[in-house]
Amino acid sequence: MKSTWRRTDRTSWTSYQKLVNSLGIYHVSLNKRIPIHQKDDPMPNLPDWRVHCWILIHALIPIAIQQIYCSLFNRNLHPIAAFFLYSMAFKCNGIREIQILRQLGHRYGFLDGDKHFRDEVPDDCVAKVLYSLFSTATFRCMIGVMLSYRRSQLPSSLSLPWLVVEIGAYSIVLDFWFYWYHRCMHEVDGLWKYHRTHHLTKHPNPLLTLYADYEQEIFDIAGVPLMTYGTLKLMGFPMGFYEWWICQQYVVFTELFGHSGLRIYATPPSTVTWLLRLFDAELQTEDHDLHHRKGWRKSHNYGKQTLVWDRLFNTCHPRIEATKENADYDNPAIMPLF
């Protein structure tokens, strides 16, 4: 994957390349050192509570803004205003996470770093990747507002007991639909052509989460979330707007982190992580990295939130670096909040 634009004269950059640079959403700084580790070097553990704090604090910011508005003006936001507020928050949170992941990369290094650098966004795909980034934030929020936003429900109506249950259920149900959609994209002849582009990267970075054909993007952005929402509603979950918003922030955090390739012993946060660990069904950052690095048409590790369905259907790939023996709990990784 050829990418040279960041090393060329800035006067030759396109407006999209300048925007990537201005937002700081590149995966590494060219003038900063990246530590390189051997496969059996200890990996700093990232405690679950730190990641929960990061997600919840950023997810609660637009909810707090809306509640303040409701208290001051004694009325709730119009659905269109709510869409703009949460769509902007979605974009800001995604941008901030990519910036934080870059900091962590320079501090802790990357998986398979002794063999290969992380791939970069190809020169001719910067505009496409930016479009996909903002489309995801825009259309997912649009869907959420259309399906679950009610002006009669204030942010203070958020149900903490239901939220705890729904965060865990959302990740597992979403992963069921994603697992089969993803596996079919690999194994069905007519679908692989729509997924092949995403697999041109063997060592992805967070922006390459969105490096895909338009047909795949439709399912990633709307198809899988819609099926997840519908399934949970049929199962009797209330799925109010504010609970849905927080669940989505957990999902997008994992989508970006899972493509970061960070050499950190980290599990996607969930309220059922403790249960998944009992069955060795929790995801590690390396799992999706191996899906790209070792897989092509025939692959493994199809889940993106958990390993539940990969365990059940025997499609797991053995880990190389993120093994329990390599986990370093004495020197934990630190994810800055701001």
C-alpha positions in Angstrom: 0.0 0.0 0.0 1.8 3.0 -1.3 1.6 6.2 0.8 4.1 9.0 0.3 2.1 12.2 0.6 3.1 13.0 4.1 6.8 13.0 3.0 6.3 15.4 0.1 6.2 19.2 0.1 3.0 20.5 1.8 2.3 22.8 -1.1 1.5 19.7 -3.2 -1.0 18.3 -0.7 -4.7 18.1 -1.6 -7.3 19.7 0.6 -8.2 16.3 2.1 -4.5 15.6 3.0 -4.3 19.0 4.6 -7.4 18.2 6.6 -6.0 14.9 7.9 -2.8 16.8 9.0 -4.8 19.6 10.6 -7.0 17.2 12.6 -4.0 15.2 13.6 -5.6 11.9 12.7 -2.5 10.2 11.2 -1.4 7.1 13.1 2.3 8.0 13.8 4.4 11.2 13.8 7.2 10.9 11.2 9.7 12.6 13.4 9.1 10.6 16.6 10.6 7.3 17.6 8.5 4.1 17.7 9.7 1.4 20.2 10.3 -2.1 18.6 9.8 -5.2 20.6 10.4 -8.9 20.1 7.5 -11.3 20.1 8.1 -12.6 23.6 8.7 -9.2 25.3 6.3 -8.3 28.1 3.1 -6.4 27.0 1.8 -3.7 29.4 -1.8 -4.5 30.5 -4.4 -1.8 29.9 -6.8 -2.1 32.9 -10.5 -2.3 31.9 -11.5 0.5 34.3 -9.3 3.0 32.5 -11.0 2.3 29.2 -14.4 2.4 30.7 -13.6 5.8 32.2 -12.4 7.1 28.8 -15.5 6.0 26.9 -18.0 7.0 29.5 -16.6 10.5 30.1 -16.5 11.2 26.4 -20.0 9.7 25.9 -21.5 11.7 28.7 -20.4 15.1 27.5 -23.2 15.6 24.9 -25.7 14.1 27.3 -24.6 16.6 29.9 -24.8 19.5 27.4 -28.4 18.4 26.5 -29.5 18.1 30.1 -28.1 21.6 30.9 -30.1 22.9 27.9 -33.3 21.2 29.1 -32.8 22.6 32.6 -32.2 26.2 31.4 -35.0 26.3 28.8 -37.5 23.8 30.2 -37.7 21.9 26.9 -35.9 19.2 25.1 -33.9 19.4 21.9 -35.7 19.1 18.6 -34.7 15.8 16.9 -32.7 17.7 14.3 -30.8 19.6 16.9 -30.1 16.4 18.8 -28.8 14.8 15.6 -26.3 17.7 15.1 -25.2 17.6 18.7 -24.6 13.8 18.8 -23.2 13.6 15.3 -20.6 16.3 16.2 -19.8 14.5 19.5 -19.4 11.2 17.6 -16.9 12.9 15.2 -15.0 14.6 18.0 -14.7 11.4 20.1 -13.4 9.4 17.1 -10.8 12.1 16.2 -9.7 12.3 19.8 -9.4 8.5 20.1 -7.2 8.4 17.0 -5.0 11.1 18.4 -4.6 9.2 21.7 -3.9 5.9 19.9 -1.0 7.7 18.1 0.4 8.7 21.5 0.2 5.2 22.7 1.9 3.9 19.6 4.9 6.0 20.2 5.0 5.0 23.9 4.4 1.2 23.6 5.0 0.3 19.9 3.0 -2.0 17.6 2.4 -5.6 17.1 4.7 -7.4 14.7 6.8 -4.2 14.9 10.1 -6.2 14.6 9.0 -7.3 11.1 6.9 -4.5 9.6 5.8 -0.9 10.1 2.1 -0.1 10.2 0.5 0.5 6.8 -0.5 4.1 5.9 -3.5 5.5 4.0 -2.7 5.2 0.2 -2.1 8.5 -1.5 -5.2 8.2 -3.7 -7.6 7.1 -0.9 -7.3 9.9 1.6 -10.5 11.6 0.5 -12.3 8.3 0.5 -11.2 7.5 4.1 -12.2 10.9 5.3 -15.6 10.6 3.7 -16.1 7.2 5.4 -15.1 8.6 8.8 -17.6 11.4 8.7 -20.3 9.2 7.0 -20.1 6.7 9.9 -20.6 9.4 12.5 -23.3 11.1 10.5 -25.5 8.1 9.4 -25.2 6.1 12.6 -26.4 9.1 14.6 -29.2 9.7 12.1 -30.4 6.1 12.5 -30.2 6.4 16.3 -32.3 9.6 16.3 -34.9 8.2 13.9 -35.3 5.0 15.8 -35.1 5.9 19.4 -35.1 9.6 20.1 -38.2 10.9 21.9 -38.5 14.6 23.0 -40.6 13.4 26.0 -37.5 11.6 27.3 -34.9 13.8 29.0 -31.3 12.7 29.4 -32.0 12.3 33.1 -34.3 9.4 32.1 -31.3 7.3 31.3 -31.6 4.0 33.1 -28.4 2.9 34.7 -29.5 -0.7 35.4 -30.6 -1.2 31.8 -27.5 0.5 30.6 -25.3 -2.0 32.4 -27.2 -4.9 30.8 -27.5 -3.3 27.4 -23.7 -2.5 27.0 -23.0 -6.2 27.4 -25.9 -7.5 25.4 -25.3 -5.0 22.6 -21.7 -6.1 22.0 -22.6 -9.8 21.9 -25.6 -9.4 19.6 -23.9 -7.0 17.3 -21.0 -9.4 17.1 -23.3 -12.2 16.1 -24.5 -10.3 13.1 -21.1 -9.0 12.3 -19.5 -12.4 12.6 -21.8 -14.0 10.0 -21.8 -11.0 7.7 -18.0 -10.8 7.9 -17.5 -14.6 7.5 -19.8 -14.6 4.5 -17.8 -11.8 2.9 -14.8 -14.1 3.0 -16.4 -17.4 2.1 -19.1 -16.5 -0.5 -17.7 -16.0 -3.9 -19.9 -13.2 -4.9 -19.2 -11.2 -1.7 -15.4 -11.4 -1.4 -15.0 -8.8 -4.1 -16.6 -6.2 -1.8 -14.4 -7.0 1.1 -11.1 -7.6 -0.7 -10.1 -3.9 -0.6 -10.2 -3.8 3.2 -7.8 -6.7 3.3 -5.1 -5.0 1.2 -3.7 -3.8 4.5 -1.9 -6.4 6.5 -0.8 -4.1 9.3 -3.8 -1.6 9.6 -4.0 1.6 11.5 -7.1 3.3 12.9 -8.0 5.3 9.7 -7.8 2.1 7.7 -10.8 0.8 9.8 -12.8 2.7 7.1 -10.7 1.6 4.1 -13.3 -0.4 2.2 -15.6 -0.5 -0.8 -19.0 1.3 -0.6 -20.9 -2.0 -0.5 -19.2 -3.1 2.7 -19.6 0.4 4.2 -23.4 0.1 3.9 -23.4 -3.0 6.1 -20.8 -1.6 8.5 -22.4 1.8 8.9 -26.1 0.8 8.8 -26.9 -2.8 8.2 -25.3 -4.4 11.3 -26.3 -1.7 13.7 -29.9 -1.9 12.5 -30.1 -5.7 12.8 -28.6 -5.3 16.3 -31.1 -2.7 17.4 -34.0 -4.7 16.0 -32.8 -7.9 17.7 -32.5 -6.3 21.1 -35.9 -4.6 20.8 -37.4 -8.0 19.9 -35.7 -9.5 23.0 -37.4 -6.9 25.2 -34.6 -4.4 25.8 -35.9 -0.8 25.9 -32.9 0.6 24.0 -33.7 4.2 24.8 -31.7 6.8 22.8 -29.2 7.7 25.5 -28.5 4.0 26.3 -28.1 3.4 22.5 -25.7 6.3 22.2 -23.4 5.0 25.0 -23.5 1.5 23.5 -22.5 3.0 20.1 -19.5 4.7 21.8 -18.3 1.4 23.1 -18.6 -0.1 19.7 -16.8 2.6 17.7 -14.0 2.7 20.4 -13.4 -1.0 19.8 -13.5 -0.6 16.0 -10.8 2.0 16.0 -8.7 0.4 18.7 -9.0 -3.0 17.0 -7.3 -1.6 13.9 -4.6 0.2 15.8 -2.2 -2.7 16.2 -1.0 -1.3 19.5 1.3 -3.6 21.4 -0.8 -3.5 24.5 -2.5 -6.3 26.4 -6.0 -4.8 26.1 -9.6 -6.2 25.9 -12.5 -4.2 24.5 -14.4 -2.9 27.5 -17.8 -4.4 28.3 -20.0 -5.1 31.3 -19.6 -8.8 30.6 -15.9 -8.9 30.1 -15.5 -10.9 33.4 -17.9 -13.5 32.0 -16.2 -13.7 28.6 -12.8 -14.3 30.3 -14.3 -17.4 32.1 -14.8 -19.0 28.6 -11.6 -17.5 27.0 -14.0 -15.6 24.7 -12.7 -12.0 25.3 -11.1 -10.2 22.4 -7.5 -8.9 22.3 -6.2 -6.2 20.0 -4.0 -8.8 18.4 -7.0 -11.0 17.3 -8.2 -8.6 14.6 -4.6 -7.7 13.7 -4.0 -11.4 13.0 -7.2 -11.5 10.9 -5.5 -9.0 8.6 -2.0 -10.2 8.8 -2.5 -14.0 8.5 -5.8 -14.1 6.6 -6.9 -13.4 3.1 -9.8 -15.2 1.3 -9.7 -17.9 4.0 -9.4 -16.3 7.4 -10.3 -16.5 11.1 -11.1 -14.2 14.1 -14.2 -12.8 12.4 -15.6 -11.1 15.5 -14.8 -7.5 16.2 -16.2 -7.0 19.7 -15.7 -10.5 21.3 -14.5 -14.0 20.5 -17.8 -15.6 21.5 -18.9 -16.7 18.0 -15.3 -17.5 16.9 -15.1 -19.9 19.9 -18.4 -21.4 19.2 -17.7 -22.0 15.5 -14.0 -22.9 15.9 -12.6 -20.0 13.8 -10.0 -18.6 16.3 -6.4 -18.1 15.5 -3.7 -18.7 18.2 -2.2 -15.4 19.5 1.5 -14.7 19.0 2.3 -11.8 21.2 -0.9 -11.1 23.3 -0.5 -14.3 25.3 -1.3 -14.6 29.0 2.4 -15.3 29.6 3.4 -12.0 28.0 0.9 -9.9 29.9 2.7 -7.4 32.2 0.4 -6.4 35.1 3.2 -4.7 37.1 3.7 -2.0 34.5 0.2 -1.1 33.3 -0.4 0.9 30.2 -1.9 4.4 30.7 -4.6 5.8 28.4 -4.8 9.6 29.0 -8.3 10.9 29.5 -7.7 14.2 27.8 
